[in-house]
Every structure is written in structure tokens, then in C-alpha cells.
Amino acid sequence: MLKTLIVSVASECQYSCPLCPFKHSTEASLSPQSLQSLMEKIESVDNLVVSCSSWLKRRDTDLILEKLRDKARRISLMLPMGEVGSMCEPGKILSQDLASDILLIASQDSAVPVEDLRKTLSRTDAALGVWFISQLSYSSYRAFKEIFPKVKDLGLRLLIGETPYSYSSSLDPIVFVLRVGGESVGLPFGTRYGYKLARAYIEGYPATLLIRPLQLSGTLYVSPGGEVAKHPRSEAKVRIEEISMDSLRRIIYMPEKMPGEDFFFEPEVQVVLRERVKGVEIDQKTIQLLEAIQAFNSLKAACRSTGLPYSSCVERIATVEKKLGRKLVVTSRGGRLKGRSFLSELGLQILENYRKIIFKISEEVAK
């Protein structure tokens, strides 16, 4: 399975996002037919991302997404915050109900159109989120503190990271969230959009941190000019009409150095919690699983995000619960929450203790 397919279908764009990686000098010539030919060579896609270029302005956007939707488990649409009003116009993509989530890209220059956002929320089942570009500057911190209360008041998902797919070594979402008053940062618990995901809390409100991968794996990018590459800043490109199964596999699976990075080391802290009286150890894998359950409220989704088989997850939790004599995870058996899983009071306490340790470590790194 292809993990992430990034498609830019823009016919025009102001490229206003800082460090935008989607700029192109050629005319947008990507056609639904060429995309369909490419998709015939791909078995399935976990996450299709239609990039933050102005896909709303293309007349054939619906047709392009129709060619892609059957192969994609999840479709994510991106656009600049300033264009959210266009989504509510009659006949636009919002009425097609094709997207799993819609991500609005915001930076220090973005205003939050509250009324347009309320209108959008009332017209779609897609999860609406704000992806704030985490520039490490005082103007960016001030802008975030103005935007954050509105995002919180509307109940929108909050994502913090670099400009999508710029892979910039100067924009660190963990440092950013700590400097704007983040209360805790968890370890990465899964991947989405081609990034590692980590959970943080700002004034008690959850935020998802999008962390650059050390090495890209299972990612494919299709440009507006019809070029296929591993990512938007990749130098190795193949015309979509000329791509073969062999060249497609090479692009997807061959390792490629991240742009602008000779080396990039991620701190990896191995922390084991040990219960003082009974001596029961809770390892990092178990804690990452608990963190994923809290994020998704689903044991199956948590297992997928951590890469563990469902049976192993159940056994891992049951073993710790038996040793402690208390439940860590509670699953609802009936009502509207049927099948959902939640952390027990003890599970939340374990996670909180772990986060305090990781927060102290991250705080030292950010200084």
C-alpha cells in the first residue's frame, strides 16, 4: 500500500505560504486521464492529500477526485485559510462529501474568517482543522496567540508544523508549542499526511504536532505540471505519461535524503515507568499505545497507528492490567459510544506521569 499520495492540481496560486514547495513555472497540465492511468498502477493509498494550492479554482477538480477516491482510504484537502469562503459557494467541492478532513493552512499573516468557518462547519461532515505554520519568531508566536482562541472556540482540530512538505530544518513544532505555552508533549504515536504525529496540550486544548520524518517512506507526489516524484522538493522526477511500474516502485521505495539535510538526528528517549509497590514495569510501547487510544478513542485505530497487531495490543494491555489488578482501558459496549475505547483513571494517571517526564526533557531541548 502507498502510504501518502500528494497531488497538486492548481491551475493558479498566489503561493503565499512561507517556504511553499509547490511553486512551478510550467502551465498546470495535470489531467484526470493521466491520473487515472497512474492510479491503475497503484493498488491502494492510505492517505490522499490534495495540496494547499488553489484546487478550488479548477473546473475539473470533482472529476480528478473521482478518479482518485476509489483507491484512497482517506482524502485530505488543503487550502489557505483565506480561501475558506470559496468552499461555501454553490456547486463547489464541499457539496460532494469526498473529503475525510479539510486542513486550512494558517501563518502569521492569516486572519480567521469566523463566520465562513461556522458556515463551513454546518455544511460538511469532514473534520475541519487549522494547520498553523510554526515559524520560530516572535511575530509568529503573537499571531498564534490571536488565532488560537478562535480555533478553540470553534472546536476545530489544531495542527502545528512546518509549511506542508517544505521539510524545513528551521521550523520545529515541539520548540514552537513549548514557547507558546504548551503544557505537555507526548511521543509520536502514528503517522498521517507523511508526518509523524505527536500530541501536545495548550491551555488544556489538544494540538497535533506534525514532525518531519527522518527518512521518507511510501510517499509519492504528483505536480500540477504532471511530474511524479517522491516529494515536492525532490530533484528526481518522471513525466506521468512515461512512468512505468519499475520507475514508480523506485520512486516510492528507494531511500532519498531529505532536502537541505546532510544529517538529521532525532532524540529518542527510552523511559520505563515502574510502579513503586508492585514493581510492575510499563514500557514505552505500552505507553505509546495508551497515548494512541486516548487520541483515537478506538483500540483498533490505536493498534494501526502504532504498527502493532490487534491481538498483540490486547495481550499487552491485559498483561499489565493483570499485574496491577486494575483496568487501564475501558470499552463501551452499547449506546451511541458502542465500540469506543477510553483510558481509565489509572490509564490517564500513567500517561500524565509519562508526559511530565517527556515535557521536562523537551523543555531542556528547547532552551
VEXLOZA-443186 format. One record per atom (N, C-alpha, C, CB): x, y, z. Coordinates in steps of 0.2 Angstrom, whole numbers, plus 5000, padded with zeros to 4 digits. Glycine has a CB too. Layout:
! VEXLOZA-443186
XYZ...
***
This chain:
! VEXLOZA-443186
500449945000500050005000500450065000499550005006500350114996500650184996500350225002500450224989500850245006500550275012500250345011501150285017500650385007500450455006500550474999500850505011499950494995500050524989499850594989499550484984500350644987500150714987500050734980500850754991499550764979499350794972499250864972498750754969499550904968499450974967499050984961500151014968498451004961498051014955497951084953497450984955498351134956498251204955498251224948498751244959497851264945497851304939498151374940497151304936498151394946498451464948498451464956498051524945498951504958499051504965499551564967499351444968499351594972499751654974500451634978499351704978500451574980501051544984501251594989501651534979500751604993500851654999501151625005500151685001501051555006501351525012502151525012501151445012502451545018503151545018503451475016503351575025504051475013504351415011503951375007504651385017503451395003503051354999503451304994502551394995503351244994503651194990503351184983503851134994502751214982502351194976502451244971501651184978502851294971502951334966503151304959503451394968502851324954503051294947503051344942502651234946503451344937503551394932503151364926504251404930502951304925502651274919501851284920502851204918501551284915500751284915500551224918500451294908499951224922499651174925499351124920499151194930499651064919499351024913499150954916499951014908499150944922498950884925498150864923499050874933498050814920497350794918497050734922497350784910496450734922496150674925496350604922495350684925496450604915496550544912497250524914496550554904497750564914498450544916498450524923498950604915498050554928498050524935497750464935497650574939497250444931496850384931497350334929496250384927497750344924498250294921498850284927498650324915499050334931499450324936499150274942499650384939498550294943498150254949498050184947497550284950498050164941497950094939498650054940497850094931499150094942499750054943499850054951500450094940499450084955499450084962498850044965499450164965499050004969498549954972498049994977498849904976498350034981497950074986498350134989497550034991497950184992498350234995498050245002498250304991498450255007498150265014497950335015498750245019498250385012498050455013498250495007498450485019497750515003497750554998497750635000497250544992498250664999498250745001498250784994498850755005497650824994497650874988497950934991496950874986498550954988498951004992498551074992499551014988498951114996498651184998498651234992498951215004498851214986498751254980497951264979499051224974497851314974497151334973496751284969497051404970496651224972496251174968495551194968496251104972495251244972494551264971494451294964494351304976494951324961494851364955494851324949495451414954494951254949494951214943494251194942495451154944494051194936493351164934493351094935493151194927493851054934493850984934494050954940494250954928494050994946494350964952493850904954494251014958493250904954492750854956492950794952492050874954493150794945493250744941493950714943493250764933494450754945495050724947494950684953495550784948494650714958494550674964494150614963494150714969493650614958493350544957493750494954492750564952494250514951494750464948495250434954495250494943495250474959495750454965495350424970496050514967494750434971494350414978494350344979493750444978494250304973494150234974494750194977493950204968495350224976495950194978496250224985496550204973495850274988496150314994495650295000496150384993496050275005495650265011495450325015496050225016495850385014495650445017495850495012496050455024495450545011495650605007495650665011495050615001496250705011496350765014496350825010496950765019496050875011496050935006496350995010495350955004496851025007497151085010497051145006497951075010496951205009496951265006497151325011496251275003497351375008497551435013496951455017497851495009497051485023496451505027496051555023496751535033496351605020495951655016495451635011496451705013495551565009495051545004494451505006495451504999494351505013493851455016493151485013493951455023493051545012492451575010492251545003492451645009492751524999492551494992492251424993493251494988492351394998492151324999491351324999492451295005491051375002490351385003489951404997490251425009490351414991489951444985489551384982490451474980489051394979488651334976489051294971487951364973488951234971489251184966490051174968489251214960490251204973490951184975491051114978491251244979491651104979491851034981491551014988492651024982491351064992491151044999490451004998490951115003490051014993489450984992489550914990489051014987490150894988490250824986490350774991490850824981490550794997490650755003491250695001490050715005491750724998492350674996492850675001492550694989492950725005493450735010493350705017493650805010493850675019493850645026494050705031494350595028494450755029494650805033494850865028495250795038494750925031494950985027495451025031494351025025496051045029496551075033496651145030497251035033496551195034496651265032497351285035496051315035497751315030498451325031498451405034498851315025498751415040498751475043499451495045498251485049499651555044500351585046500251645050500751595040500751685051500751745055500351795051501451765057500251795045499951845041499151825040500251855034498951775043498251745042497751775047498251675042497151795044496651815048496151755048496251875045495751745054495251695054494551715053495351665062494351695047493651715045493151675049493551705037492951695055492551655059491851635056492451695066491551685053490851675050490851625045490551735048491351625040491451575035491651515038492051605030492051505043492151445046491551415049492651455052491151455053490451425055490051405050490151485059490051435044489651415039489851345036489551465033490551345035490851285033490651225037491551285032490751235044490651185049489851155048490751205056489451195047488751175046488551145040488251235047489051135035488851115028489251045027489051165023489751025031490150965030490250925036490750985027490250855034490450805040491250795040490150745038491550825036492350825036492550855042492650855029493150825045493450855051493850925048493950805054493650975051493951045049494551055054493451095049495151075051495651085056496051145053496151025056496451175057496951235056497651205057496751295060498051215051498751195051499151255052498951155045499351275058499751335059500451325058499651355066500751365053501451355052501951385057501651395045502351345060502651355066503351395065502751295070503351455063503951495062504251515069503851555057504851505070505151525076505351595076505751475078504851635077504951715078504351735082504951745070504551795085504051825090503451845086504351895093503451865080502851885076502451825075503051915069502751765074502351705073502051685080502751655071502351695085502051675092501451725094502651685098501551785092501051835093500451815089501251905092500551805083499951785078499651725081500251775071500051675083499651615085499251625091500251565087499451675096499051685102498451725100499451725107498451755094497751785092497351735089497951845087497651695085497251645081496951585086497651605076497351565091497251505095496551515098497751495100496351565102495651575105495051565100495651635108495151585094494651575089494551505087494751615083495151465086495151395084494851355090495851375083495051375096494751335102494051355103495151365108493751415102493051425102492651395097492951505102492951385091492551345086492651275087492851365079493051245091493151175092493451145086492451145093493951175082494251155077494851115079494451205072495051065075495751025076496251075075495750965071496751075079497351115079497951075077497451155085498251095071498951055069499451105069498851025063500051095071500651135071501251105068500751155079501451135063502051105059502351155054501851045056502851135050503151175045502651195040503751145042502751235035502451235029502351165026502751285024501751145024501651075022502251055016501051065019502551005018503050975013503651015011502750955007503751075015504351115014505051075017504351185017504951035022505450995025506051045027505750945021505851095031506251145033506551125040505951215033507251125040507551115047507551165052508251095046507251225050507251285054506551295058507351345050506051255056505451255059505251195063504851265054505351195070505251145074504651155078505851135079504151115077503451115080503451105088502951075077503951065090504051055098504251115101504450995099504751145098505051205101504551265101505651235097504151265095503651315095503151315100503351315088502851245101502251235106502551255113502051165105503151235114503351255121503451325122504051225122503651365117503651435118503051475118504151465112502451445115501851475116501451455122501451465109501751415126501451395132501151325133500851445134501451285128501251215128501351185135501551175123500851145137500851115144501251045144500151105147501151005139501450945138501550925131501050885142502050875130502150855123502250775124502750885120501850735120501950665120502450645115501350635120502650575115503050555110502650535104503350485112502950535098502550515092502150455093503050515086501550455090501050395091500850365084500550405096501050395079500750375072501050425067500050365072500750405061500950455055500250475051501450415051500350525048499750555044500050605040499150575048499850615033500050665029500750665027499850735032501150605029501850595028502250625033502050635021501950635039502250665045502150615051502050735047502650625056502550585062502050635066503150575066501550605070501150645074501350635082500450615073501250695085501350695092500850735095502050715094500650725101500150765105500450815110499650715108500150875110500350925114499650955117500750975111499750995122499151025125499351095127498850995132498951145124499051215125498351245129499151255119498451265135497951285139497351235140497551355136497551165140497151115141496851095134496651125145496951125128496651105122497151065118496451175118496951015115497350965111497650995105497050895110498250985104498551005097498950945095499051065098498950935088499350885085499950915082498950845079500550895084501250915081501350875075501750915086501550905069501750865063502550875063501450895057502850815064503550815065503850785058503750775071504450815056504750795050504950725050505350845048504850675046505150615046505950615045504850565041506250565048507050565047507150545039507350515052506750495037506850475030506150465027507250415030505950485021505350475018505250405016505250525012504650375017504550305015503750305013504650255021503650275007503050265005502650325003502650225010503050375000502750444998502850454991503050495002502350484988502350504981502050564980501950444977502350614975502050674974501950684966502550734976501350714965501150724958501050804957500550694955501450834953501450914952500950934947502150934950500751004948500251024943500551014936500151104944501151014934501451004928501450934925502051034927501250884930501150814928501850784929500950814921502250804934502850764935502750724942503450814936503050664942502950624948503650624951502750554946503650624958504250624962504150604969504650694962504650594973504550574979504250624984505250544982504450684983504150744987504150804983504450744994503850854985503850924981504550954979503450974984505050934984505650964983506250914980505950994989505950864978506450814975506650834968506050744975507350814967507650834961507450784955508350844961507350714957507250664953506450664951507450594956506350674945505650674943505550634936505350754942504950614935504750574929504050604927504750494931504050614920503350634917502850584919503450644910502250604920501750554922501550504916501150594925501650534910501450494904501950444903501350534898502550454906503150404904503250354910503750444903502950364915503150324921502950244920502750344928503350204922503250134922503150104929503850094918503050044930502950004936503650004940502749934935504149994936504849994939505050064941505349964934504950114937505150184939504650204945505050234934504050184945503650204951503850174957502850184949504050104957504250074963504950104966504350004962505350124961505950154963505850224967506450174957505350264964505250324967504950314974504750364963504450274975504150264981504650234986503550214980504950184985505350144990506050154990505250074988506450184985507150204986507250254991507450224979507750244996507850305001508050364997508350285006507850425000508150484997508250535003507550514992508850565003509050615008508550675008509750645007508350695014507850745015508250815012507650755022507850855009508150925006508450965012507550965003509050985010509451035014509750995020508951085016509750935021509950895027510550855025509350865031511150865028511650815027511550755033512350845028511350785039511150735044510650765048511850715049510150725050509650745055509550695060509050765051509750715066509650665072509050685076510250665076508650635078508050645082508250615089507450615079508150655094508250625101507750575102508150685106507950515104507550455106507650435113507650395101507150455118507250445125506850375127506950505129507250335130506950275132506750275139507350205131506050285141505850295148505350235149505450365148505550205155505150155158504850175164505550085158504150165165503850185172503850115176503150215171504050125182503950065187503550085193504750045189503050045194502550055200502950045206501950015199502950085211503450085216503350025221503350145220502650005222502549955227502549885224501749965230502249875218502249805215502749795210501549795211503149845208503749835204503549825197504149785207502949835195502649825188502949875183501849825188503249855178503549895173503149915167504249875170503049975165502649995159503150025154502050045161503249985148503750005144503450065139504049945140503950085135503750145130503250125125504450165127503250065122502750035118502050045121502949965115502050015127501350015130501150085131501349985137501550135133501350205134501150235127501950245137501550225122501350245116500650225114501850235110500450165115499850135114499250165118499850055115499450185124498950215128498850285125499150225136499350315123499350385120498850385114499950415119498950335110498550325104497850315105498850275099497750275110497050265112496650325115496950205118497050365118496750425120496650475115497250465125497050475109496950515104496350495099497650515100496350425098495850405093495150375096496150345089495150365103494650335106494450265103494050385107494950235100494750165097495350125098494650185089495350065100495850025101496149995094495649955105495749985089495949965083496350015079495349945079496050075080496450135076497150145080496050195077497150135086497750145090498250095088497650145098498050035087498449975085498749995078498149915085498350015074498550035067499150085067498050055062498950135071499450195071500150175074499150255075500150125079500750105082501150055078500650085089500750025073501049975070501049905073501749985068500649895078500649835082499949795080500649845089500049725079499449685078498949695083499649615077498249695081497749705086497849655092497049695083497949585091498049535096498549555101498149465093499149585098499749605102499549655107500349615098499149705104498949765108498549745114498549815104498049695113497549675118497949635123497049625115498449595121498849555126499249595130499249505122499549645127500049695130499649735136500349745125499049755134498649795139498449745145498049825136498149685143497949635148498449615153497649575144499049605150499649585154499749635160500249575150499749705158499949755163499349765168500049825159498749755165498149765169498149705175497449755165498249645173498349585177498849595183498449525173499449625181499949635186499749685191500549655182499449745188499249795193498549785196499149865189498149745194497549725197497049785195497549715204497149825190496649875189496649885181496949945192496049915179495949925172496349985169495249935170496649985163496950035160496550065155497650015157496150025151495750035146495050015147496050015139494550055145493850035146493450045139493450085151493149995137492749995131492049995132492949935126491750045128490950055129490649995124490750125126490149965127489849905124489149925121489749845129488849975123488249995120488150075119487649965124487550095117487350165116487750195110487550195122487750255110488050295104488850285104487850365104489050275110489850265110490050195110490050295117489650145107489750075106490450065102489150035103490850025105491450005102492050055103491350005095491950115107492450155108492850135114492150225108493450155114493950135120494150205123494450095118494250205130494450265133494950235139493850295136495350285141495850265146495450275153496450315146495550225157495350235164495650285168495350165168495450295174495850345178496550325179495450355185496650265180497350245181497750255174497350165183497450235169497750245162497950315161497350225157497550365163497650435162498250455167497050475164498250425173498750445178499450425175498650415185499450365172500150335169500350385164500050265167499850405159500050445154500250515156499450455149499950545161500150605164500850605167499650625169501050555171501650545174502250545168501750485178502050505163502550495157502650565154502250445152502050605153502150665149502550715153501450695148502450715160502850765164503550755163502650755171503850685162504550675161504750695154504650595162504350685149504550695142504550775141504050665137504050805145503950885144504650915147503350905148504850885153505450915156506050905151505650885162506150845148506650835143506650885137506650765141505950895134505850935129506051005130505150925126505851025136505951095139506751115139505651105146507151065141507851075141508151085134508151015144507851035129508051045122507851115119507750985118507251135121507051205118507451265120506351205119507851255126508151315129508751345124508451295136
***
